[in-house]
Amino acid sequence: MGANRLALIIHSLADVAAAFLGLWILLYLLEANQANVFVGFVHGVADWLAGWSQDIFIMKTEGLRVFFNYALPALVYLVVGHGAAAWLRRL
């Protein structure tokens, strides 16, 4: 019972992290107003979550650079979080 609950927490945290990163990618590509408080909040959270992977990909096109530099950590969070949750559920 406790392992299932922990698995659900890990699974949910991975989903929330990936959602913030995906939302920032979407807001950036749709050229959302950077001065907006909500956009700034999402950008700050996404920067914090993707801090370890910033500038792995350096491209001339800014949109592609943002996409890959934030999509990679989103994918890592999903794979690791869902994998860890699945492993815990098997216990």
PyMOL Python script that loads the backbone (N, CA, C, O; Angstrom):
from pymol import cmd

cmd.read_pdbstr("""\
ATOM      1  N   MET A   1       0.825  -1.194   0.000  1.00  0.00           N
ATOM      2  CA  MET A   1       0.000   0.000   0.000  1.00  0.00           C
ATOM      3  C   MET A   1       0.869   1.259   0.000  1.00  0.00           C
ATOM      4  O   MET A   1       0.613   2.183  -0.772  1.00  0.00           O
ATOM      5  N   GLY A   2       1.884   1.306   0.849  1.00  0.00           N
ATOM      6  CA  GLY A   2       2.762   2.466   0.926  1.00  0.00           C
ATOM      7  C   GLY A   2       3.575   2.653  -0.342  1.00  0.00           C
ATOM      8  O   GLY A   2       3.824   3.782  -0.766  1.00  0.00           O
ATOM      9  N   ALA A   3       3.994   1.537  -0.955  1.00  0.00           N
ATOM     10  CA  ALA A   3       4.773   1.622  -2.191  1.00  0.00           C
ATOM     11  C   ALA A   3       3.920   2.176  -3.324  1.00  0.00           C
ATOM     12  O   ALA A   3       4.403   2.948  -4.153  1.00  0.00           O
ATOM     13  N   ASN A   4       2.659   1.782  -3.358  1.00  0.00           N
ATOM     14  CA  ASN A   4       1.761   2.300  -4.403  1.00  0.00           C
ATOM     15  C   ASN A   4       1.532   3.799  -4.248  1.00  0.00           C
ATOM     16  O   ASN A   4       1.467   4.531  -5.235  1.00  0.00           O
ATOM     17  N   ARG A   5       1.413   4.241  -3.019  1.00  0.00           N
ATOM     18  CA  ARG A   5       1.204   5.665  -2.769  1.00  0.00           C
ATOM     19  C   ARG A   5       2.440   6.470  -3.171  1.00  0.00           C
ATOM     20  O   ARG A   5       2.324   7.525  -3.794  1.00  0.00           O
ATOM     21  N   LEU A   6       3.631   5.963  -2.809  1.00  0.00           N
ATOM     22  CA  LEU A   6       4.880   6.625  -3.194  1.00  0.00           C
ATOM     23  C   LEU A   6       5.041   6.632  -4.712  1.00  0.00           C
ATOM     24  O   LEU A   6       5.499   7.618  -5.290  1.00  0.00           O
ATOM     25  N   ALA A   7       4.665   5.535  -5.348  1.00  0.00           N
ATOM     26  CA  ALA A   7       4.733   5.461  -6.810  1.00  0.00           C
ATOM     27  C   ALA A   7       3.827   6.501  -7.449  1.00  0.00           C
ATOM     28  O   ALA A   7       4.198   7.128  -8.442  1.00  0.00           O
ATOM     29  N   LEU A   8       2.646   6.683  -6.886  1.00  0.00           N
ATOM     30  CA  LEU A   8       1.718   7.682  -7.409  1.00  0.00           C
ATOM     31  C   LEU A   8       2.279   9.094  -7.251  1.00  0.00           C
ATOM     32  O   LEU A   8       2.126   9.928  -8.143  1.00  0.00           O
ATOM     33  N   ILE A   9       2.922   9.360  -6.129  1.00  0.00           N
ATOM     34  CA  ILE A   9       3.526  10.681  -5.897  1.00  0.00           C
ATOM     35  C   ILE A   9       4.640  10.941  -6.896  1.00  0.00           C
ATOM     36  O   ILE A   9       4.706  12.019  -7.487  1.00  0.00           O
ATOM     37  N   ILE A  10       5.518   9.961  -7.090  1.00  0.00           N
ATOM     38  CA  ILE A  10       6.634  10.117  -8.035  1.00  0.00           C
ATOM     39  C   ILE A  10       6.101  10.294  -9.454  1.00  0.00           C
ATOM     40  O   ILE A  10       6.569  11.155 -10.198  1.00  0.00           O
ATOM     41  N   HIS A  11       5.132   9.483  -9.815  1.00  0.00           N
ATOM     42  CA  HIS A  11       4.521   9.561 -11.143  1.00  0.00           C
ATOM     43  C   HIS A  11       3.902  10.944 -11.373  1.00  0.00           C
ATOM     44  O   HIS A  11       4.063  11.531 -12.443  1.00  0.00           O
ATOM     45  N   SER A  12       3.200  11.455 -10.373  1.00  0.00           N
ATOM     46  CA  SER A  12       2.546  12.765 -10.486  1.00  0.00           C
ATOM     47  C   SER A  12       3.557  13.903 -10.560  1.00  0.00           C
ATOM     48  O   SER A  12       3.384  14.836 -11.343  1.00  0.00           O
ATOM     49  N   LEU A  13       4.613  13.832  -9.747  1.00  0.00           N
ATOM     50  CA  LEU A  13       5.650  14.875  -9.792  1.00  0.00           C
ATOM     51  C   LEU A  13       6.338  14.919 -11.147  1.00  0.00           C
ATOM     52  O   LEU A  13       6.634  16.000 -11.657  1.00  0.00           O
ATOM     53  N   ALA A  14       6.595  13.763 -11.731  1.00  0.00           N
ATOM     54  CA  ALA A  14       7.209  13.719 -13.061  1.00  0.00           C
ATOM     55  C   ALA A  14       6.284  14.343 -14.099  1.00  0.00           C
ATOM     56  O   ALA A  14       6.737  15.071 -14.982  1.00  0.00           O
ATOM     57  N   ASP A  15       4.989  14.057 -13.994  1.00  0.00           N
ATOM     58  CA  ASP A  15       4.022  14.632 -14.927  1.00  0.00           C
ATOM     59  C   ASP A  15       3.927  16.146 -14.791  1.00  0.00           C
ATOM     60  O   ASP A  15       3.853  16.856 -15.793  1.00  0.00           O
ATOM     61  N   VAL A  16       3.928  16.643 -13.557  1.00  0.00           N
ATOM     62  CA  VAL A  16       3.842  18.091 -13.325  1.00  0.00           C
ATOM     63  C   VAL A  16       5.098  18.783 -13.862  1.00  0.00           C
ATOM     64  O   VAL A  16       5.003  19.840 -14.485  1.00  0.00           O
ATOM     65  N   ALA A  17       6.268  18.196 -13.623  1.00  0.00           N
ATOM     66  CA  ALA A  17       7.509  18.785 -14.126  1.00  0.00           C
ATOM     67  C   ALA A  17       7.493  18.844 -15.652  1.00  0.00           C
ATOM     68  O   ALA A  17       7.832  19.870 -16.241  1.00  0.00           O
ATOM     69  N   ALA A  18       7.103  17.752 -16.280  1.00  0.00           N
ATOM     70  CA  ALA A  18       7.046  17.723 -17.744  1.00  0.00           C
ATOM     71  C   ALA A  18       5.993  18.705 -18.273  1.00  0.00           C
ATOM     72  O   ALA A  18       6.178  19.304 -19.332  1.00  0.00           O
ATOM     73  N   ALA A  19       4.899  18.868 -17.540  1.00  0.00           N
ATOM     74  CA  ALA A  19       3.855  19.802 -17.967  1.00  0.00           C
ATOM     75  C   ALA A  19       4.360  21.243 -17.939  1.00  0.00           C
ATOM     76  O   ALA A  19       4.085  22.008 -18.864  1.00  0.00           O
ATOM     77  N   PHE A  20       5.095  21.624 -16.892  1.00  0.00           N
ATOM     78  CA  PHE A  20       5.656  22.975 -16.834  1.00  0.00           C
ATOM     79  C   PHE A  20       6.632  23.202 -17.981  1.00  0.00           C
ATOM     80  O   PHE A  20       6.619  24.262 -18.606  1.00  0.00           O
ATOM     81  N   LEU A  21       7.476  22.217 -18.261  1.00  0.00           N
ATOM     82  CA  LEU A  21       8.447  22.369 -19.345  1.00  0.00           C
ATOM     83  C   LEU A  21       7.743  22.456 -20.700  1.00  0.00           C
ATOM     84  O   LEU A  21       8.104  23.274 -21.546  1.00  0.00           O
ATOM     85  N   GLY A  22       6.745  21.612 -20.894  1.00  0.00           N
ATOM     86  CA  GLY A  22       5.985  21.653 -22.146  1.00  0.00           C
ATOM     87  C   GLY A  22       5.208  22.951 -22.307  1.00  0.00           C
ATOM     88  O   GLY A  22       5.111  23.497 -23.406  1.00  0.00           O
ATOM     89  N   LEU A  23       4.655  23.441 -21.201  1.00  0.00           N
ATOM     90  CA  LEU A  23       3.923  24.706 -21.256  1.00  0.00           C
ATOM     91  C   LEU A  23       4.853  25.858 -21.610  1.00  0.00           C
ATOM     92  O   LEU A  23       4.470  26.742 -22.377  1.00  0.00           O
ATOM     93  N   TRP A  24       6.060  25.865 -21.070  1.00  0.00           N
ATOM     94  CA  TRP A  24       7.006  26.927 -21.414  1.00  0.00           C
ATOM     95  C   TRP A  24       7.379  26.861 -22.892  1.00  0.00           C
ATOM     96  O   TRP A  24       7.464  27.895 -23.554  1.00  0.00           O
ATOM     97  N   ILE A  25       7.601  25.667 -23.409  1.00  0.00           N
ATOM     98  CA  ILE A  25       7.911  25.523 -24.837  1.00  0.00           C
ATOM     99  C   ILE A  25       6.772  26.102 -25.668  1.00  0.00           C
ATOM    100  O   ILE A  25       7.005  26.860 -26.610  1.00  0.00           O
ATOM    101  N   LEU A  26       5.550  25.743 -25.317  1.00  0.00           N
ATOM    102  CA  LEU A  26       4.380  26.231 -26.042  1.00  0.00           C
ATOM    103  C   LEU A  26       4.261  27.750 -25.955  1.00  0.00           C
ATOM    104  O   LEU A  26       4.029  28.415 -26.964  1.00  0.00           O
ATOM    105  N   LEU A  27       4.419  28.298 -24.754  1.00  0.00           N
ATOM    106  CA  LEU A  27       4.318  29.752 -24.587  1.00  0.00           C
ATOM    107  C   LEU A  27       5.407  30.473 -25.375  1.00  0.00           C
ATOM    108  O   LEU A  27       5.154  31.520 -25.972  1.00  0.00           O
ATOM    109  N   TYR A  28       6.607  29.920 -25.378  1.00  0.00           N
ATOM    110  CA  TYR A  28       7.704  30.555 -26.111  1.00  0.00           C
ATOM    111  C   TYR A  28       7.448  30.512 -27.619  1.00  0.00           C
ATOM    112  O   TYR A  28       7.594  31.518 -28.312  1.00  0.00           O
ATOM    113  N   LEU A  29       7.068  29.341 -28.111  1.00  0.00           N
ATOM    114  CA  LEU A  29       6.858  29.210 -29.557  1.00  0.00           C
ATOM    115  C   LEU A  29       5.668  30.022 -30.048  1.00  0.00           C
ATOM    116  O   LEU A  29       5.638  30.438 -31.206  1.00  0.00           O
ATOM    117  N   LEU A  30       4.686  30.251 -29.180  1.00  0.00           N
ATOM    118  CA  LEU A  30       3.535  31.077 -29.550  1.00  0.00           C
ATOM    119  C   LEU A  30       3.767  32.560 -29.257  1.00  0.00           C
ATOM    120  O   LEU A  30       2.861  33.380 -29.401  1.00  0.00           O
ATOM    121  N   GLU A  31       4.995  32.892 -28.843  1.00  0.00           N
ATOM    122  CA  GLU A  31       5.426  34.258 -28.575  1.00  0.00           C
ATOM    123  C   GLU A  31       4.543  34.952 -27.542  1.00  0.00           C
ATOM    124  O   GLU A  31       4.053  36.060 -27.762  1.00  0.00           O
ATOM    125  N   ALA A  32       4.355  34.279 -26.418  1.00  0.00           N
ATOM    126  CA  ALA A  32       3.565  34.854 -25.320  1.00  0.00           C
ATOM    127  C   ALA A  32       4.282  36.079 -24.766  1.00  0.00           C
ATOM    128  O   ALA A  32       5.504  36.191 -24.870  1.00  0.00           O
ATOM    129  N   ASN A  33       3.530  36.980 -24.187  1.00  0.00           N
ATOM    130  CA  ASN A  33       4.058  38.215 -23.621  1.00  0.00           C
ATOM    131  C   ASN A  33       4.970  37.890 -22.436  1.00  0.00           C
ATOM    132  O   ASN A  33       4.503  37.412 -21.403  1.00  0.00           O
ATOM    133  N   GLN A  34       6.262  38.149 -22.588  1.00  0.00           N
ATOM    134  CA  GLN A  34       7.245  37.824 -21.558  1.00  0.00           C
ATOM    135  C   GLN A  34       7.067  38.672 -20.299  1.00  0.00           C
ATOM    136  O   GLN A  34       7.561  38.300 -19.234  1.00  0.00           O
ATOM    137  N   ALA A  35       6.386  39.777 -20.400  1.00  0.00           N
ATOM    138  CA  ALA A  35       6.165  40.654 -19.248  1.00  0.00           C
ATOM    139  C   ALA A  35       4.980  40.188 -18.397  1.00  0.00           C
ATOM    140  O   ALA A  35       4.786  40.696 -17.292  1.00  0.00           O
ATOM    141  N   ASN A  36       4.194  39.241 -18.884  1.00  0.00           N
ATOM    142  CA  ASN A  36       3.050  38.727 -18.148  1.00  0.00           C
ATOM    143  C   ASN A  36       3.529  37.929 -16.936  1.00  0.00           C
ATOM    144  O   ASN A  36       4.509  37.190 -17.023  1.00  0.00           O
ATOM    145  N   VAL A  37       2.842  38.080 -15.815  1.00  0.00           N
ATOM    146  CA  VAL A  37       3.241  37.426 -14.566  1.00  0.00           C
ATOM    147  C   VAL A  37       3.175  35.902 -14.696  1.00  0.00           C
ATOM    148  O   VAL A  37       4.089  35.203 -14.257  1.00  0.00           O
ATOM    149  N   PHE A  38       2.113  35.392 -15.289  1.00  0.00           N
ATOM    150  CA  PHE A  38       1.973  33.944 -15.447  1.00  0.00           C
ATOM    151  C   PHE A  38       3.071  33.377 -16.331  1.00  0.00           C
ATOM    152  O   PHE A  38       3.666  32.349 -16.008  1.00  0.00           O
ATOM    153  N   VAL A  39       3.339  34.043 -17.442  1.00  0.00           N
ATOM    154  CA  VAL A  39       4.396  33.591 -18.355  1.00  0.00           C
ATOM    155  C   VAL A  39       5.746  33.621 -17.642  1.00  0.00           C
ATOM    156  O   VAL A  39       6.553  32.705 -17.802  1.00  0.00           O
ATOM    157  N   GLY A  40       5.993  34.660 -16.861  1.00  0.00           N
ATOM    158  CA  GLY A  40       7.239  34.743 -16.100  1.00  0.00           C
ATOM    159  C   GLY A  40       7.368  33.633 -15.072  1.00  0.00           C
ATOM    160  O   GLY A  40       8.452  33.083 -14.873  1.00  0.00           O
ATOM    161  N   PHE A  41       6.252  33.303 -14.416  1.00  0.00           N
ATOM    162  CA  PHE A  41       6.259  32.219 -13.436  1.00  0.00           C
ATOM    163  C   PHE A  41       6.581  30.881 -14.100  1.00  0.00           C
ATOM    164  O   PHE A  41       7.425  30.125 -13.619  1.00  0.00           O
ATOM    165  N   VAL A  42       5.898  30.601 -15.210  1.00  0.00           N
ATOM    166  CA  VAL A  42       6.134  29.343 -15.927  1.00  0.00           C
ATOM    167  C   VAL A  42       7.578  29.287 -16.416  1.00  0.00           C
ATOM    168  O   VAL A  42       8.222  28.242 -16.334  1.00  0.00           O
ATOM    169  N   HIS A  43       8.084  30.402 -16.921  1.00  0.00           N
ATOM    170  CA  HIS A  43       9.471  30.447 -17.393  1.00  0.00           C
ATOM    171  C   HIS A  43      10.444  30.189 -16.244  1.00  0.00           C
ATOM    172  O   HIS A  43      11.410  29.445 -16.411  1.00  0.00           O
ATOM    173  N   GLY A  44      10.202  30.790 -15.089  1.00  0.00           N
ATOM    174  CA  GLY A  44      11.071  30.585 -13.934  1.00  0.00           C
ATOM    175  C   GLY A  44      11.088  29.144 -13.467  1.00  0.00           C
ATOM    176  O   GLY A  44      12.150  28.595 -13.175  1.00  0.00           O
ATOM    177  N   VAL A  45       9.914  28.525 -13.395  1.00  0.00           N
ATOM    178  CA  VAL A  45       9.842  27.119 -12.985  1.00  0.00           C
ATOM    179  C   VAL A  45      10.530  26.228 -14.015  1.00  0.00           C
ATOM    180  O   VAL A  45      11.271  25.311 -13.659  1.00  0.00           O
ATOM    181  N   ALA A  46      10.280  26.503 -15.290  1.00  0.00           N
ATOM    182  CA  ALA A  46      10.908  25.702 -16.350  1.00  0.00           C
ATOM    183  C   ALA A  46      12.428  25.867 -16.330  1.00  0.00           C
ATOM    184  O   ALA A  46      13.156  24.892 -16.515  1.00  0.00           O
ATOM    185  N   ASP A  47      12.912  27.079 -16.110  1.00  0.00           N
ATOM    186  CA  ASP A  47      14.361  27.285 -16.013  1.00  0.00           C
ATOM    187  C   ASP A  47      14.954  26.510 -14.851  1.00  0.00           C
ATOM    188  O   ASP A  47      16.034  25.931 -14.970  1.00  0.00           O
ATOM    189  N   TRP A  48      14.248  26.498 -13.726  1.00  0.00           N
ATOM    190  CA  TRP A  48      14.744  25.766 -12.565  1.00  0.00           C
ATOM    191  C   TRP A  48      14.774  24.265 -12.836  1.00  0.00           C
ATOM    192  O   TRP A  48      15.741  23.587 -12.490  1.00  0.00           O
ATOM    193  N   LEU A  49      13.709  23.746 -13.459  1.00  0.00           N
ATOM    194  CA  LEU A  49      13.632  22.314 -13.749  1.00  0.00           C
ATOM    195  C   LEU A  49      14.645  21.885 -14.810  1.00  0.00           C
ATOM    196  O   LEU A  49      15.139  20.758 -14.778  1.00  0.00           O
ATOM    197  N   ALA A  50      14.950  22.774 -15.741  1.00  0.00           N
ATOM    198  CA  ALA A  50      15.851  22.434 -16.836  1.00  0.00           C
ATOM    199  C   ALA A  50      17.246  23.018 -16.642  1.00  0.00           C
ATOM    200  O   ALA A  50      18.043  23.045 -17.580  1.00  0.00           O
ATOM    201  N   GLY A  51      17.542  23.479 -15.445  1.00  0.00           N
ATOM    202  CA  GLY A  51      18.841  24.101 -15.194  1.00  0.00           C
ATOM    203  C   GLY A  51      20.015  23.209 -15.506  1.00  0.00           C
ATOM    204  O   GLY A  51      21.053  23.689 -15.962  1.00  0.00           O
ATOM    205  N   TRP A  52      19.876  21.920 -15.271  1.00  0.00           N
ATOM    206  CA  TRP A  52      20.965  20.985 -15.496  1.00  0.00           C
ATOM    207  C   TRP A  52      21.210  20.704 -16.981  1.00  0.00           C
ATOM    208  O   TRP A  52      22.255  20.163 -17.345  1.00  0.00           O
ATOM    209  N   SER A  53      20.269  21.063 -17.825  1.00  0.00           N
ATOM    210  CA  SER A  53      20.407  20.724 -19.240  1.00  0.00           C
ATOM    211  C   SER A  53      20.497  21.944 -20.150  1.00  0.00           C
ATOM    212  O   SER A  53      20.432  21.809 -21.372  1.00  0.00           O
ATOM    213  N   GLN A  54      20.646  23.117 -19.576  1.00  0.00           N
ATOM    214  CA  GLN A  54      20.670  24.319 -20.406  1.00  0.00           C
ATOM    215  C   GLN A  54      21.878  24.326 -21.333  1.00  0.00           C
ATOM    216  O   GLN A  54      22.995  23.988 -20.941  1.00  0.00           O
ATOM    217  N   ASP A  55      21.621  24.714 -22.554  1.00  0.00           N
ATOM    218  CA  ASP A  55      22.627  24.871 -23.604  1.00  0.00           C
ATOM    219  C   ASP A  55      23.337  23.576 -23.968  1.00  0.00           C
ATOM    220  O   ASP A  55      24.497  23.598 -24.381  1.00  0.00           O
ATOM    221  N   ILE A  56      22.648  22.446 -23.816  1.00  0.00           N
ATOM    222  CA  ILE A  56      23.178  21.205 -24.377  1.00  0.00           C
ATOM    223  C   ILE A  56      23.142  21.315 -25.893  1.00  0.00           C
ATOM    224  O   ILE A  56      24.080  20.915 -26.582  1.00  0.00           O
ATOM    225  N   PHE A  57      22.052  21.859 -26.398  1.00  0.00           N
ATOM    226  CA  PHE A  57      21.892  22.060 -27.838  1.00  0.00           C
ATOM    227  C   PHE A  57      22.049  23.538 -28.146  1.00  0.00           C
ATOM    228  O   PHE A  57      21.333  24.375 -27.597  1.00  0.00           O
ATOM    229  N   ILE A  58      22.976  23.851 -29.012  1.00  0.00           N
ATOM    230  CA  ILE A  58      23.196  25.235 -29.431  1.00  0.00           C
ATOM    231  C   ILE A  58      22.879  25.303 -30.921  1.00  0.00           C
ATOM    232  O   ILE A  58      23.576  24.714 -31.747  1.00  0.00           O
ATOM    233  N   MET A  59      21.834  26.021 -31.243  1.00  0.00           N
ATOM    234  CA  MET A  59      21.386  26.135 -32.631  1.00  0.00           C
ATOM    235  C   MET A  59      21.190  27.595 -32.973  1.00  0.00           C
ATOM    236  O   MET A  59      20.994  28.433 -32.093  1.00  0.00           O
ATOM    237  N   LYS A  60      21.244  27.887 -34.239  1.00  0.00           N
ATOM    238  CA  LYS A  60      21.044  29.269 -34.669  1.00  0.00           C
ATOM    239  C   LYS A  60      19.588  29.688 -34.544  1.00  0.00           C
ATOM    240  O   LYS A  60      19.301  30.848 -34.248  1.00  0.00           O
ATOM    241  N   THR A  61      18.672  28.763 -34.764  1.00  0.00           N
ATOM    242  CA  THR A  61      17.255  29.071 -34.642  1.00  0.00           C
ATOM    243  C   THR A  61      16.861  28.998 -33.172  1.00  0.00           C
ATOM    244  O   THR A  61      16.939  27.937 -32.552  1.00  0.00           O
ATOM    245  N   GLU A  62      16.437  30.133 -32.618  1.00  0.00           N
ATOM    246  CA  GLU A  62      16.130  30.225 -31.190  1.00  0.00           C
ATOM    247  C   GLU A  62      14.981  29.304 -30.796  1.00  0.00           C
ATOM    248  O   GLU A  62      15.019  28.702 -29.723  1.00  0.00           O
ATOM    249  N   GLY A  63      13.972  29.184 -31.635  1.00  0.00           N
ATOM    250  CA  GLY A  63      12.842  28.316 -31.322  1.00  0.00           C
ATOM    251  C   GLY A  63      13.252  26.858 -31.182  1.00  0.00           C
ATOM    252  O   GLY A  63      12.789  26.166 -30.275  1.00  0.00           O
ATOM    253  N   LEU A  64      14.112  26.390 -32.067  1.00  0.00           N
ATOM    254  CA  LEU A  64      14.605  25.011 -31.969  1.00  0.00           C
ATOM    255  C   LEU A  64      15.460  24.814 -30.732  1.00  0.00           C
ATOM    256  O   LEU A  64      15.389  23.772 -30.079  1.00  0.00           O
ATOM    257  N   ARG A  65      16.268  25.815 -30.410  1.00  0.00           N
ATOM    258  CA  ARG A  65      17.127  25.728 -29.227  1.00  0.00           C
ATOM    259  C   ARG A  65      16.280  25.597 -27.971  1.00  0.00           C
ATOM    260  O   ARG A  65      16.553  24.748 -27.122  1.00  0.00           O
ATOM    261  N   VAL A  66      15.254  26.431 -27.847  1.00  0.00           N
ATOM    262  CA  VAL A  66      14.365  26.366 -26.680  1.00  0.00           C
ATOM    263  C   VAL A  66      13.642  25.026 -26.651  1.00  0.00           C
ATOM    264  O   VAL A  66      13.540  24.392 -25.600  1.00  0.00           O
ATOM    265  N   PHE A  67      13.145  24.599 -27.796  1.00  0.00           N
ATOM    266  CA  PHE A  67      12.426  23.329 -27.843  1.00  0.00           C
ATOM    267  C   PHE A  67      13.291  22.181 -27.334  1.00  0.00           C
ATOM    268  O   PHE A  67      12.881  21.449 -26.433  1.00  0.00           O
ATOM    269  N   PHE A  68      14.471  22.018 -27.898  1.00  0.00           N
ATOM    270  CA  PHE A  68      15.308  20.876 -27.519  1.00  0.00           C
ATOM    271  C   PHE A  68      15.871  20.997 -26.106  1.00  0.00           C
ATOM    272  O   PHE A  68      15.981  19.989 -25.408  1.00  0.00           O
ATOM    273  N   ASN A  69      16.228  22.197 -25.667  1.00  0.00           N
ATOM    274  CA  ASN A  69      16.800  22.361 -24.336  1.00  0.00           C
ATOM    275  C   ASN A  69      15.772  22.189 -23.224  1.00  0.00           C
ATOM    276  O   ASN A  69      16.152  21.934 -22.081  1.00  0.00           O
ATOM    277  N   TYR A  70      14.484  22.320 -23.525  1.00  0.00           N
ATOM    278  CA  TYR A  70      13.459  22.095 -22.517  1.00  0.00           C
ATOM    279  C   TYR A  70      12.725  20.771 -22.728  1.00  0.00           C
ATOM    280  O   TYR A  70      12.183  20.215 -21.773  1.00  0.00           O
ATOM    281  N   ALA A  71      12.697  20.260 -23.954  1.00  0.00           N
ATOM    282  CA  ALA A  71      12.040  18.976 -24.207  1.00  0.00           C
ATOM    283  C   ALA A  71      12.872  17.818 -23.673  1.00  0.00           C
ATOM    284  O   ALA A  71      12.314  16.820 -23.217  1.00  0.00           O
ATOM    285  N   LEU A  72      14.192  17.933 -23.721  1.00  0.00           N
ATOM    286  CA  LEU A  72      15.042  16.859 -23.203  1.00  0.00           C
ATOM    287  C   LEU A  72      14.803  16.606 -21.719  1.00  0.00           C
ATOM    288  O   LEU A  72      14.575  15.457 -21.342  1.00  0.00           O
ATOM    289  N   PRO A  73      14.844  17.634 -20.851  1.00  0.00           N
ATOM    290  CA  PRO A  73      14.569  17.339 -19.442  1.00  0.00           C
ATOM    291  C   PRO A  73      13.135  16.861 -19.199  1.00  0.00           C
ATOM    292  O   PRO A  73      12.905  16.060 -18.294  1.00  0.00           O
ATOM    293  N   ALA A  74      12.168  17.338 -19.990  1.00  0.00           N
ATOM    294  CA  ALA A  74      10.795  16.855 -19.843  1.00  0.00           C
ATOM    295  C   ALA A  74      10.743  15.357 -20.123  1.00  0.00           C
ATOM    296  O   ALA A  74      10.098  14.603 -19.395  1.00  0.00           O
ATOM    297  N   LEU A  75      11.421  14.939 -21.172  1.00  0.00           N
ATOM    298  CA  LEU A  75      11.467  13.521 -21.516  1.00  0.00           C
ATOM    299  C   LEU A  75      12.180  12.712 -20.439  1.00  0.00           C
ATOM    300  O   LEU A  75      11.740  11.617 -20.088  1.00  0.00           O
ATOM    301  N   VAL A  76      13.281  13.247 -19.915  1.00  0.00           N
ATOM    302  CA  VAL A  76      14.026  12.554 -18.854  1.00  0.00           C
ATOM    303  C   VAL A  76      13.158  12.418 -17.604  1.00  0.00           C
ATOM    304  O   VAL A  76      13.109  11.346 -17.001  1.00  0.00           O
ATOM    305  N   TYR A  77      12.473  13.490 -17.212  1.00  0.00           N
ATOM    306  CA  TYR A  77      11.598  13.416 -16.037  1.00  0.00           C
ATOM    307  C   TYR A  77      10.499  12.379 -16.234  1.00  0.00           C
ATOM    308  O   TYR A  77      10.188  11.623 -15.313  1.00  0.00           O
ATOM    309  N   LEU A  78       9.911  12.338 -17.420  1.00  0.00           N
ATOM    310  CA  LEU A  78       8.859  11.363 -17.673  1.00  0.00           C
ATOM    311  C   LEU A  78       9.380   9.933 -17.628  1.00  0.00           C
ATOM    312  O   LEU A  78       8.772   9.068 -16.999  1.00  0.00           O
ATOM    313  N   VAL A  79      10.500   9.684 -18.290  1.00  0.00           N
ATOM    314  CA  VAL A  79      11.043   8.324 -18.339  1.00  0.00           C
ATOM    315  C   VAL A  79      11.490   7.862 -16.955  1.00  0.00           C
ATOM    316  O   VAL A  79      11.147   6.761 -16.526  1.00  0.00           O
ATOM    317  N   VAL A  80      12.247   8.693 -16.264  1.00  0.00           N
ATOM    318  CA  VAL A  80      12.751   8.314 -14.943  1.00  0.00           C
ATOM    319  C   VAL A  80      11.603   8.222 -13.932  1.00  0.00           C
ATOM    320  O   VAL A  80      11.534   7.262 -13.165  1.00  0.00           O
ATOM    321  N   GLY A  81      10.714   9.200 -13.927  1.00  0.00           N
ATOM    322  CA  GLY A  81       9.606   9.203 -12.976  1.00  0.00           C
ATOM    323  C   GLY A  81       8.653   8.044 -13.180  1.00  0.00           C
ATOM    324  O   GLY A  81       8.263   7.386 -12.215  1.00  0.00           O
ATOM    325  N   HIS A  82       8.275   7.784 -14.418  1.00  0.00           N
ATOM    326  CA  HIS A  82       7.358   6.688 -14.688  1.00  0.00           C
ATOM    327  C   HIS A  82       8.038   5.345 -14.487  1.00  0.00           C
ATOM    328  O   HIS A  82       7.414   4.387 -14.030  1.00  0.00           O
ATOM    329  N   GLY A  83       9.325   5.276 -14.833  1.00  0.00           N
ATOM    330  CA  GLY A  83      10.074   4.038 -14.609  1.00  0.00           C
ATOM    331  C   GLY A  83      10.211   3.725 -13.135  1.00  0.00           C
ATOM    332  O   GLY A  83      10.018   2.582 -12.723  1.00  0.00           O
ATOM    333  N   ALA A  84      10.542   4.727 -12.334  1.00  0.00           N
ATOM    334  CA  ALA A  84      10.669   4.520 -10.889  1.00  0.00           C
ATOM    335  C   ALA A  84       9.323   4.151 -10.276  1.00  0.00           C
ATOM    336  O   ALA A  84       9.263   3.302  -9.387  1.00  0.00           O
ATOM    337  N   ALA A  85       8.253   4.774 -10.735  1.00  0.00           N
ATOM    338  CA  ALA A  85       6.924   4.461 -10.226  1.00  0.00           C
ATOM    339  C   ALA A  85       6.538   3.020 -10.586  1.00  0.00           C
ATOM    340  O   ALA A  85       5.978   2.305  -9.754  1.00  0.00           O
ATOM    341  N   ALA A  86       6.828   2.597 -11.800  1.00  0.00           N
ATOM    342  CA  ALA A  86       6.520   1.220 -12.206  1.00  0.00           C
ATOM    343  C   ALA A  86       7.332   0.214 -11.384  1.00  0.00           C
ATOM    344  O   ALA A  86       6.823  -0.840 -11.004  1.00  0.00           O
ATOM    345  N   TRP A  87       8.576   0.543 -11.119  1.00  0.00           N
ATOM    346  CA  TRP A  87       9.419  -0.345 -10.309  1.00  0.00           C
ATOM    347  C   TRP A  87       8.882  -0.448  -8.883  1.00  0.00           C
ATOM    348  O   TRP A  87       8.845  -1.536  -8.308  1.00  0.00           O
ATOM    349  N   LEU A  88       8.466   0.689  -8.312  1.00  0.00           N
ATOM    350  CA  LEU A  88       7.903   0.663  -6.966  1.00  0.00           C
ATOM    351  C   LEU A  88       6.593  -0.112  -6.890  1.00  0.00           C
ATOM    352  O   LEU A  88       6.321  -0.768  -5.885  1.00  0.00           O
ATOM    353  N   ARG A  89       5.787  -0.045  -7.930  1.00  0.00           N
ATOM    354  CA  ARG A  89       4.515  -0.774  -7.927  1.00  0.00           C
ATOM    355  C   ARG A  89       4.717  -2.282  -7.957  1.00  0.00           C
ATOM    356  O   ARG A  89       3.867  -3.035  -7.481  1.00  0.00           O
ATOM    357  N   ARG A  90       5.847  -2.728  -8.519  1.00  0.00           N
ATOM    358  CA  ARG A  90       6.143  -4.154  -8.567  1.00  0.00           C
ATOM    359  C   ARG A  90       6.605  -4.717  -7.238  1.00  0.00           C
ATOM    360  O   ARG A  90       6.593  -5.930  -7.030  1.00  0.00           O
ATOM    361  N   LEU A  91       7.013  -3.833  -6.338  1.00  0.00           N
ATOM    362  CA  LEU A  91       7.503  -4.301  -5.028  1.00  0.00           C
ATOM    363  C   LEU A  91       6.398  -4.878  -4.178  1.00  0.00           C
ATOM    364  O   LEU A  91       6.647  -5.312  -3.054  1.00  0.00           O
TER     365      LEU A  91
END
""", "prot")
cmd.dss("prot")
cmd.show_as("cartoon", "prot")
cmd.util.cbc("prot")
cmd.orient("prot")
